[in-house]
């Protein structure tokens, strides 16, 4: 996952914002702030073709100021089903707004004149709204404005939250308690809390409504944030073994209470948590931290300003809005979809609300045909050559399975493993996966693999016996004589320097570690050949086609290059390999990269919403695109507009597969058409490539 700031909208007169809510269905954004400020905005992308999605420019098609509040607007809630907006200010005034002929108008108004509204939420089906007041009063009303029930609890209230099925309501007190009530206001129990501080108070709560299904049947849906910076993730309101995250942040100070804004994205796969982080220099920096469904840290985004008062996800989860002081910041998201590309087949996976399994689609780029299969507990997909591999979790403890499939989704081979495949890559002969501290290599059995192995052995003259499997602890040397996991024991060892990424070519594999160390192993006969030290923590690695360079994208989205042949003739290691050099050239905001299959100097990379082609270290003119890179061969980049595919995953379209040509290929065509063969021949000699010679 990668995220970057893309747009900023200033609020007139420097009015500070207190709330921000994004309508996931219609795209309207409601922002409320001091002095009765209430606006409804709408951002629409104008891009088409390959520039559709985040690559297109975003324009404000609505910027309406809603008049009605005279004091600070502190709560806003969308009813996406019935297209209504409910807002409340510091005096307790509640207004329901309706959309009519493209404009928002006041529909209903209510003022209890006793206390301030602390929170209000519509249930998932849009039929009921729960409004909680600071003094303990609770009103549950219907969408047509009728009161269903009202009660006055003998406790102060701070937040409320509906369960996904709208049969329970959670009420949070300023003292740090979470009470469970049924849908008609009868008490049931308390939510078990696991704060690291007995005085901790709850600063944020969000329960994913499960409308788009779960990324995993056991995925948490309820997130509770404490003012200590801890976040508790629960599968239900009575979960006794929640996932605990220590963000290290403290809440942003509000007018009357501290808030740690947190919100699940539209499919419950990513949780955004906003707060203040104290830096090494003692200054506090506003930031948003992003976590996976099971609490894995994905990315941190720093934001200028004094604090984030609200976060709001766009429907589809490709953008997030942040209310910061008197500004709305918009950040673009590049999600980690489950997908791969091999041969002429795009394979991708998504979830359906009505099914626990992942739906895996094999889409033929040439014919437009698709084949579907359902896979339980799918973790990731990788592909190379004629095959893809699906990594899944079995129902057995500490057992995972790698399933090798062909272009029509038929299983060809499988392998059970005893490590969680957190990282995985693939060549035409090997599947390599790694946990945080164990590496596993599977030499899978295919006709191509056997032929390649025989030819490699003949060329190298090596007498070593091929190992079908190898597994080793990352701090040990690989034991190629082991028969998979049968002869492997890790014991209680835990690597102090965990694995952070892996990459492979036909000749080698490299393993990146959090310290910046990269370990190089030979293939197919696995041997530790060299260790390199980077000046960053690598998050993604890729090796060029002749295994002389690899590229790195670090945790901050900075792409750099490492030349493994640098320093030849100098201080070689025991195997005679040069020390290599981490080059100073870098690109910022990178999130995808792919080396050309047939030229070690060519690579394509994605930088924000632009695609660059690098020849050596020289970039060509960028192309606007939000496509994920599939293949780079014959001076043509194949990419897929995966965001659009995932928006309608049951109906993949050939138009979403795009091909982009390098400048040298486009220029050769232009010279041939407009100048002549002699000039074209001279140009091709300067930019030699088999594809260009074929054009001549």
Residue pairs with C-beta under 8 A, 6 or more apart in sequence:
1 270
1 290
1 298
1 299
1 333
1 334
1 335
1 336
2 299
2 333
2 334
2 557
2 589
2 591
3 290
3 299
3 301
3 320
3 331
3 332
3 333
3 334
4 301
4 331
4 332
4 557
4 589
4 608
5 301
5 303
5 329
5 330
5 331
6 54
6 58
6 319
6 330
6 331
6 332
6 608
6 609
7 43
7 58
7 329
7 330
8 327
8 328
8 329
8 330
9 41
9 60
9 327
9 328
9 330
10 326
10 327
11 17
11 31
11 33
11 37
11 39
11 326
11 327
11 328
14 326
15 33
15 34
15 35
15 37
15 326
16 33
16 34
16 309
16 325
16 326
17 31
17 32
17 33
17 37
17 309
17 310
17 323
17 324
17 325
17 326
17 327
17 328
18 32
18 33
18 34
18 72
18 73
18 74
18 254
18 255
18 309
18 310
18 323
19 30
19 31
19 32
19 33
19 73
19 74
19 75
19 76
19 309
19 310
19 323
20 29
20 30
20 31
20 32
20 76
20 309
20 310
20 311
20 312
20 321
20 322
20 323
20 328
21 29
21 30
21 76
21 77
21 78
21 310
21 312
22 28
22 29
22 30
22 78
22 312
22 313
22 314
22 315
22 321
23 29
23 30
23 78
23 80
23 85
23 315
24 78
24 80
24 266
24 313
24 314
24 315
24 316
25 80
25 81
25 315
26 42
26 80
26 83
27 42
27 43
27 44
27 314
27 315
28 40
28 41
28 42
28 62
28 78
28 85
29 40
29 41
29 42
29 43
29 312
29 321
29 328
30 38
30 39
30 40
30 76
30 78
30 85
30 87
31 37
31 38
31 39
31 41
31 76
31 323
31 328
32 38
32 39
32 69
32 72
32 73
32 74
32 75
32 76
32 87
32 89
33 72
33 73
33 326
34 72
35 70
35 71
35 72
36 68
36 69
36 70
36 71
36 72
36 73
36 89
37 65
37 69
37 73
38 65
38 66
38 68
38 69
38 73
38 76
38 87
39 63
39 64
39 65
39 66
40 62
40 64
40 66
40 85
40 97
40 104
41 60
41 62
41 63
41 64
41 328
42 60
42 61
42 62
43 58
43 59
43 60
43 61
43 319
43 330
44 58
44 59
44 61
45 52
45 53
45 54
45 56
45 57
45 58
46 56
46 57
46 58
46 59
47 53
47 55
47 56
47 57
47 624
48 56
49 658
50 623
50 624
50 625
50 627
50 639
50 641
50 658
50 660
51 624
51 625
51 626
52 626
52 641
52 644
53 318
53 626
53 641
53 643
53 644
54 318
54 319
54 332
54 609
54 626
54 643
55 609
55 610
55 624
55 625
55 626
56 624
58 330
62 102
64 103
64 104
66 87
66 97
66 104
66 106
68 93
68 95
68 106
68 109
69 87
69 89
69 93
69 95
70 89
70 91
71 89
71 90
71 91
71 93
72 89
72 90
72 255
73 87
73 88
73 89
74 88
74 89
74 90
74 116
74 117
74 255
75 86
75 87
75 88
75 117
75 118
75 119
75 120
76 85
76 86
76 87
76 88
77 85
77 86
77 87
77 120
77 121
77 122
77 129
78 84
78 85
78 86
78 122
79 85
79 86
79 122
79 126
79 129
79 143
80 126
81 125
81 126
81 127
82 126
82 143
83 98
83 99
84 96
84 97
84 98
84 99
84 107
84 143
85 96
85 97
85 98
85 104
86 94
86 95
86 96
86 97
86 120
86 122
86 129
87 94
87 95
87 97
88 94
88 95
88 117
88 120
88 131
90 116
90 255
91 111
91 116
92 111
92 112
92 113
92 114
92 115
92 116
92 117
92 133
93 109
93 110
93 111
94 109
94 110
94 111
94 117
94 120
94 131
95 106
95 108
95 109
96 106
96 107
96 108
96 109
96 145
97 104
97 105
97 106
97 107
98 104
98 105
98 107
99 105
108 145
112 133
112 137
114 133
114 135
114 137
115 133
115 134
115 135
115 137
116 133
116 134
117 131
117 132
117 133
117 134
118 132
118 133
118 134
118 157
118 158
118 159
119 131
119 132
119 157
119 158
119 159
119 160
120 129
120 130
120 131
120 132
120 160
121 129
121 130
121 160
121 161
121 162
122 128
122 129
122 162
123 129
123 130
123 162
123 166
124 162
124 164
124 165
124 166
124 209
124 210
124 211
125 166
126 143
127 142
127 143
127 166
128 140
128 141
128 142
128 143
128 148
128 162
128 166
128 183
129 140
129 141
129 142
129 143
130 138
130 139
130 140
130 160
130 162
130 169
131 138
131 139
131 140
131 141
131 160
132 138
132 157
132 159
132 160
132 171
133 157
134 156
134 157
134 158
135 152
135 156
135 157
136 152
136 153
136 154
136 155
136 156
136 157
137 150
137 151
137 152
137 153
138 150
138 151
138 152
138 153
138 157
138 160
138 171
138 185
139 147
139 149
139 150
140 147
140 148
140 149
140 150
140 169
140 183
140 185
141 147
141 148
142 148
149 184
149 185
151 185
153 171
155 171
155 173
155 175
155 177
155 179
156 173
156 174
156 175
157 171
157 172
157 173
158 172
158 173
158 174
158 202
158 257
159 170
159 171
159 172
159 202
159 204
159 205
160 169
160 170
160 171
160 172
161 169
161 170
161 172
161 205
161 206
161 207
161 222
162 168
162 169
162 170
162 207
162 209
163 169
163 170
163 207
163 237
164 207
164 208
164 209
164 210
164 211
164 221
166 183
167 182
167 183
168 180
168 181
168 182
168 183
168 188
168 237
169 180
169 181
169 182
169 183
169 185
170 178
170 179
170 180
170 181
170 191
170 205
170 207
170 237
171 178
171 179
171 181
172 178
172 179
172 202
172 205
173 179
174 201
174 257
175 201
176 193
176 195
176 199
176 200
176 201
176 202
176 226
177 190
177 193
178 190
178 191
178 193
178 202
178 205
178 224
178 237
179 187
179 189
179 190
179 191
180 187
180 188
180 189
180 190
180 191
180 237
180 238
181 187
181 188
182 188
189 238
191 224
191 234
191 237
191 238
192 238
192 239
192 240
192 242
193 202
193 224
193 232
194 232
194 242
194 244
195 226
195 228
195 230
195 232
196 228
196 230
196 246
197 226
197 228
200 226
200 227
200 228
200 230
201 226
201 227
201 258
202 224
202 225
202 226
202 227
203 225
203 226
203 227
203 251
203 257
203 258
203 259
203 260
204 223
204 224
204 225
204 251
204 259
204 260
204 261
204 262
204 273
205 222
205 223
205 224
205 225
205 262
206 222
206 223
206 262
206 263
206 264
206 271
207 221
207 222
207 223
208 221
208 222
208 223
208 264
208 268
210 221
210 268
210 353
211 353
212 266
212 267
212 268
212 351
212 353
213 267
213 351
213 352
213 353
213 354
213 355
214 221
214 268
214 351
214 356
215 267
215 268
215 269
215 293
215 351
216 293
216 294
216 377
217 356
217 377
218 235
219 235
219 268
219 293
219 294
220 233
220 234
220 235
220 239
220 242
220 243
220 293
220 294
220 295
221 234
221 235
221 236
221 264
221 268
222 233
222 234
222 235
222 236
222 237
222 239
223 231
223 232
223 233
223 234
223 262
223 264
223 271
224 231
224 232
224 234
225 231
225 232
225 251
225 260
225 262
225 273
226 232
226 260
227 250
227 251
227 258
227 260
228 250
229 246
229 247
229 248
229 249
229 250
229 260
229 275
230 244
230 245
230 246
230 247
231 244
231 245
231 247
231 260
231 262
231 271
231 273
231 291
232 242
232 243
232 244
232 245
233 242
233 243
233 244
233 245
233 271
233 294
233 295
234 242
234 243
235 242
243 294
243 295
244 295
245 273
245 291
245 295
245 297
247 273
247 275
247 289
248 277
249 260
249 273
249 274
249 275
249 276
249 277
249 287
249 289
250 258
250 275
250 276
250 278
250 284
251 258
251 259
251 260
251 275
251 276
252 258
252 259
252 260
252 261
252 274
252 275
252 276
252 286
252 306
252 307
252 308
252 309
253 307
254 309
259 309
260 273
260 274
260 275
261 272
261 273
261 274
261 275
261 308
261 309
261 310
261 311
262 271
262 272
262 273
262 274
262 311
263 271
263 272
263 311
263 312
263 313
264 270
264 271
264 313
265 271
265 272
265 313
265 317
265 320
266 313
266 314
266 315
266 316
266 317
267 317
267 351
268 293
269 292
269 293
269 317
269 335
270 290
270 291
270 292
270 293
270 298
270 317
270 333
270 335
271 290
271 291
271 292
271 293
272 288
272 289
272 290
272 311
272 313
272 320
273 288
273 289
273 290
273 291
274 286
274 287
274 288
274 289
274 308
274 310
274 311
274 322
275 286
275 287
275 289
275 308
276 284
276 285
276 286
276 287
276 307
277 284
277 285
277 287
278 284
278 285
279 285
285 302
286 302
286 303
286 304
286 305
286 306
286 307
286 308
286 324
287 300
287 301
287 302
287 303
288 300
288 301
288 303
288 308
288 311
288 320
288 322
288 331
289 297
289 299
289 300
289 301
290 297
290 298
290 299
290 300
290 301
291 297
291 298
292 298
298 336
299 555
301 331
303 322
303 324
303 329
304 324
305 324
305 325
305 327
306 324
306 325
307 324
307 325
308 322
308 323
308 324
309 323
309 324
310 322
310 323
311 320
311 321
311 322
311 323
312 320
312 321
312 323
313 319
313 320
313 321
314 320
314 321
316 643
316 647
317 333
317 335
318 332
318 333
318 335
318 643
319 330
319 331
319 332
319 333
320 330
320 331
320 333
321 328
321 329
321 330
322 328
322 329
322 330
322 331
332 608
332 609
334 591
334 592
334 606
334 626
335 643
337 348
337 628
337 642
337 646
338 348
338 349
338 350
338 358
338 378
338 380
338 381
339 346
339 347
339 348
339 349
339 381
339 628
339 640
339 642
340 346
340 347
340 348
340 381
340 382
340 383
340 388
341 347
341 383
341 630
341 631
341 638
341 640
342 383
342 384
342 385
342 386
342 387
342 388
342 407
343 385
343 386
343 407
344 364
344 365
344 366
344 407
345 362
345 363
345 364
345 365
345 383
345 388
345 407
346 361
346 362
346 363
346 365
346 630
346 640
346 645
346 652
346 657
347 360
347 361
347 362
347 363
347 381
347 383
347 388
347 405
347 409
348 360
348 361
348 363
348 381
348 642
348 645
348 646
348 649
349 358
349 359
349 360
349 361
349 375
349 378
349 381
350 358
350 359
350 361
350 646
350 649
351 358
351 359
352 359
355 374
356 376
357 374
357 375
357 376
357 378
358 374
358 375
358 376
358 377
358 378
359 372
359 374
359 649
360 372
360 373
360 374
360 375
360 378
360 381
360 390
360 409
361 370
361 371
361 372
361 649
361 652
362 370
362 371
362 372
362 373
362 405
362 407
362 408
362 409
363 369
363 370
363 652
364 370
364 407
365 638
365 654
365 657
368 654
370 652
371 408
371 409
372 409
373 409
375 390
375 392
375 403
376 392
376 393
377 392
377 393
377 394
378 390
378 391
378 392
379 391
379 392
379 393
379 400
379 421
380 390
380 391
380 421
380 424
381 388
381 389
381 390
381 391
382 388
382 389
382 391
382 424
382 425
382 426
382 431
383 389
383 426
384 426
384 427
384 428
385 427
385 428
385 448
386 406
386 407
386 428
386 446
386 448
387 404
387 405
387 406
387 412
387 426
387 444
387 446
388 404
388 405
388 426
389 402
389 403
389 404
389 405
389 424
389 426
389 431
389 444
390 402
390 403
390 405
391 400
391 401
391 402
391 403
391 421
391 424
391 433
392 400
392 401
392 403
393 399
393 400
393 420
394 400
394 401
394 416
398 418
399 416
399 417
399 418
400 416
400 417
400 418
400 419
400 420
400 421
401 414
401 415
401 416
401 417
402 414
402 415
402 417
402 421
402 431
402 433
402 442
403 411
403 414
404 411
404 412
404 413
404 414
404 415
404 431
404 444
405 411
405 412
406 412
412 446
413 444
413 445
413 446
415 431
415 442
415 444
415 469
417 433
417 440
417 471
417 485
418 485
419 433
419 434
419 435
419 438
419 440
419 471
420 435
421 433
421 434
421 435
421 440
422 433
422 434
422 435
422 436
422 499
423 433
423 434
423 499
423 500
423 501
423 502
424 431
424 432
424 433
424 434
424 502
425 431
425 432
425 433
425 502
425 503
425 504
425 509
426 432
426 504
427 504
427 505
427 506
427 523
428 448
428 449
428 452
428 506
429 443
429 444
429 446
429 448
429 449
429 452
429 453
429 506
429 523
429 524
430 441
430 442
430 443
430 444
430 504
430 509
430 523
430 524
431 441
431 442
431 444
432 439
432 440
432 441
432 442
432 502
432 504
432 509
433 439
433 440
433 442
433 502
434 440
434 474
434 499
434 502
434 511
435 499
436 495
436 498
436 499
437 473
437 474
437 475
437 490
437 493
437 494
437 495
437 498
437 499
438 471
438 472
438 473
438 474
438 490
439 471
439 472
439 474
439 478
439 499
439 502
439 511
440 469
440 470
440 471
440 485
441 467
441 469
441 470
441 471
441 478
441 509
441 523
441 526
442 468
442 469
443 449
443 453
443 466
443 467
443 468
443 469
443 524
445 468
452 506
453 466
453 524
456 524
457 466
460 525
462 525
464 480
464 525
466 524
466 525
467 480
467 481
467 482
467 525
467 526
468 483
468 484
469 482
469 483
469 484
469 485
470 478
470 479
470 480
470 482
470 484
470 526
471 482
471 484
471 485
471 488
472 478
472 479
472 482
472 488
473 490
473 493
473 495
474 495
474 497
474 499
474 511
474 513
474 519
475 493
475 495
477 528
478 521
478 526
478 527
478 528
479 487
479 488
480 525
480 526
480 527
481 487
482 488
497 513
497 514
497 515
497 517
498 513
498 514
499 511
499 512
499 513
499 514
500 512
500 513
500 514
500 537
500 538
500 539
501 511
501 512
501 538
501 539
501 540
501 541
502 509
502 510
502 511
502 512
502 541
503 509
503 510
503 512
503 541
503 542
503 543
503 550
504 510
504 523
504 543
505 523
505 543
505 544
505 545
505 547
506 523
506 547
507 522
507 523
507 547
508 520
508 521
508 522
508 523
508 529
508 543
508 547
509 520
509 521
509 523
509 526
510 518
510 519
510 520
510 521
510 541
510 543
510 550
511 518
511 519
511 521
512 518
512 534
512 538
512 539
512 541
512 552
513 519
513 538
514 537
515 537
516 533
516 534
516 535
516 536
516 537
516 538
517 531
517 532
517 533
517 534
518 531
518 532
518 533
518 534
518 538
518 541
518 550
518 562
519 528
519 530
519 531
520 528
520 529
520 530
520 531
520 532
520 564
521 527
521 528
521 529
522 529
529 573
529 575
529 577
530 564
530 573
530 575
530 577
530 580
532 562
532 564
532 579
532 580
532 582
533 582
534 552
534 554
534 560
534 562
534 582
535 582
536 552
536 554
536 555
536 556
536 558
536 560
537 554
537 555
538 552
538 553
538 554
539 553
539 554
539 555
540 552
540 553
540 593
541 550
541 551
541 552
542 550
542 551
542 593
542 594
542 595
542 603
543 549
543 550
543 595
544 550
544 551
544 595
544 596
544 600
544 601
544 603
545 595
545 596
545 597
545 598
545 599
545 600
546 600
547 564
548 563
548 564
548 565
548 600
549 561
549 562
549 563
549 564
549 565
549 600
550 561
550 562
550 564
551 559
551 560
551 561
551 562
551 593
551 595
551 603
551 605
552 559
552 560
552 561
552 562
553 559
553 590
553 591
553 593
554 560
557 588
557 589
557 590
557 591
558 586
558 587
558 588
558 590
559 586
559 587
559 588
559 590
559 593
559 605
559 607
560 582
560 583
560 584
560 585
560 586
561 582
561 583
561 585
561 617
562 580
562 581
562 582
562 583
563 580
563 581
563 583
564 577
564 578
564 580
565 578
565 580
566 578
566 579
566 580
566 581
567 578
567 579
567 580
567 581
568 578
569 578
570 578
570 579
571 578
571 579
572 578
572 579
573 579
583 617
585 617
587 605
587 607
587 612
587 619
588 607
589 607
589 608
590 605
590 606
590 607
591 606
591 607
592 605
592 606
592 628
592 629
593 603
593 604
593 605
593 606
593 629
594 603
594 604
594 605
594 629
594 630
594 631
594 632
594 637
595 602
595 603
595 632
596 602
596 603
596 604
596 632
596 633
596 635
597 631
597 632
597 633
598 633
598 634
598 689
598 690
599 689
601 615
601 616
602 613
602 614
602 615
602 632
602 635
602 662
603 613
603 614
603 632
604 611
604 612
604 613
604 614
604 629
604 632
604 637
605 611
605 612
605 614
605 629
606 612
606 625
606 627
606 628
606 629
607 622
609 624
609 625
609 626
610 622
610 623
610 624
610 625
611 622
611 623
611 624
611 625
611 627
611 629
611 637
611 639
611 660
612 619
612 620
612 622
613 619
613 620
613 637
613 662
613 663
614 620
615 664
620 662
620 663
621 663
623 660
625 639
625 658
625 660
626 641
626 643
627 639
627 640
627 641
627 642
627 658
628 639
628 640
628 641
628 642
629 637
629 638
629 639
630 637
630 638
630 639
630 640
630 657
631 637
631 638
632 638
634 690
634 691
635 661
635 662
635 664
635 665
635 689
635 691
635 692
636 659
636 660
636 661
636 662
636 665
636 691
637 659
637 660
637 661
637 662
638 657
638 658
638 659
639 657
639 658
639 659
639 660
640 656
640 657
640 658
641 656
641 657
641 658
642 656
644 653
644 656
645 652
645 653
645 656
664 687
664 689
664 692
665 691
665 692
665 695
667 683
668 680
668 683
668 684
668 687
668 692
668 695
669 695
671 679
671 680
671 683
672 680
672 695
672 696
677 696
680 695
680 696
681 696
684 692
684 693
684 695
684 696
